[in-house]
Amino acid sequence: MLPKILDVAEENGVTIKPNTYGKKQVLCKCPFCEEDSKPGKAKKFYLSLNTDEQIFRCWYCGESGGVLQFEAKLTGLSYEQVKEKRLGKLRKPFHPAERLNPKQLDAIGWRDKKRKDRKAFIKSREEVFRDWQEYEYTELVGLFAEFTVIAFLDKPKERHEELLSYLIDRTKAKQIHMGFPRLLEEYVKDEPFRSDWAREGTALARMAWKACYQTHDFELEKIVLYVPFFHYQWKRERAKLRKKGFNQKQMVITQ
């Protein structure tokens, strides 16, 4: 199965223009000619990714092609190597836990365990994947709360884009696949139809708004500080409920 061109860009550290996420044409800094990275061109993004047709083109240097050519140029691998990597037949299906990269395993405390005893890791794959699913869920809750708050704030455009860019970087650091596009996808839905993690994130955002009003911070200057505080408290409470044997449905808080 072919990868998505936006995934390939994120995996290889391509700088993406924040306000083009989720659109058909995603704009990026060109990693091939690097013309838009020169002094005085901070606001220029010459590389265009077409997320519908899975193709790319730099409007300055002319580099273009499909998603496999894009990955080959970014990684230095040959086209045939990338094709084999992406389309070659697997002898045996991989367990989802085995598909987690080192940084993802590190985030849930399994990287060193895998390195020290791979056989024990294989036997623990179900536990590993449950740990990853819990990590992904809890982090998405916090990220969605931050995204909701930033989208709501009435700030100058430059400040708004600065906050959004910071959130994108934080989302990448969490190692969650398609993290930021998933935030966008949930945000445009009516609340009753959102995923559980998005609904819980919305509830945390409301807690932050309420805290601002209770402290007479009507300009919402401290709201971005309240979100991580409430997220931390929520994670502690959730961990306690998990130890008591509560299931996912019982732990969801949306009010």
TAZIWO-V621472 format. One record per backbone hydrogen bond with DSSP energy under -0.5 kcal/mol. NH is the residue of the N-H (numbers start at 1). CO is the residue of the C=O. If there is no record, write none. Layout:
nh | co
NH | CO
NH | CO
This chain:
nh | co
8 | 4
9 | 5
10 | 6
11 | 7
12 | 8
13 | 10
14 | 9
16 | 14
17 | 27
18 | 16
20 | 17
21 | 18
23 | 20
26 | 24
26 | 49
27 | 25
28 | 47
29 | 15
31 | 29
34 | 30
37 | 34
38 | 35
41 | 38
44 | 41
47 | 28
48 | 57
49 | 26
50 | 48
50 | 55
51 | 24
51 | 49
54 | 50
55 | 50
56 | 65
57 | 48
58 | 63
59 | 46
59 | 57
62 | 58
65 | 56
67 | 54
70 | 66
71 | 67
72 | 68
73 | 69
74 | 70
75 | 71
76 | 72
82 | 78
83 | 79
84 | 80
85 | 81
86 | 82
87 | 83
88 | 84
98 | 95
99 | 95
99 | 96
100 | 97
105 | 101
106 | 102
107 | 103
108 | 104
108 | 105
109 | 106
110 | 105
111 | 105
114 | 110
115 | 111
116 | 112
117 | 113
121 | 117
122 | 118
123 | 119
124 | 120
125 | 122
128 | 124
129 | 125
130 | 126
131 | 127
132 | 128
133 | 129
134 | 130
135 | 131
136 | 132
137 | 133
138 | 134
139 | 135
140 | 136
141 | 137
142 | 138
143 | 139
144 | 140
145 | 141
146 | 142
147 | 143
148 | 144
149 | 145
150 | 146
151 | 147
152 | 148
153 | 149
155 | 153
160 | 156
161 | 157
162 | 158
163 | 159
164 | 160
165 | 161
166 | 162
167 | 163
168 | 164
169 | 165
170 | 166
171 | 167
172 | 168
173 | 169
174 | 170
174 | 171
175 | 172
176 | 171
177 | 175
179 | 176
182 | 178
183 | 179
184 | 180
185 | 181
186 | 182
187 | 183
188 | 184
189 | 186
193 | 190
194 | 191
199 | 195
200 | 196
201 | 197
202 | 198
203 | 199
204 | 200
205 | 201
206 | 202
207 | 203
208 | 204
209 | 205
210 | 206
211 | 207
212 | 208
213 | 209
214 | 210
215 | 211
216 | 213
217 | 212
218 | 216
220 | 217
223 | 220
225 | 222
226 | 222
227 | 223
228 | 224
229 | 225
230 | 226
231 | 227
232 | 228
233 | 229
234 | 230
235 | 231
236 | 232
237 | 233
238 | 234
239 | 235
240 | 236
241 | 237
242 | 238
243 | 239
244 | 240
245 | 242
246 | 241
251 | 247
252 | 248
254 | 252
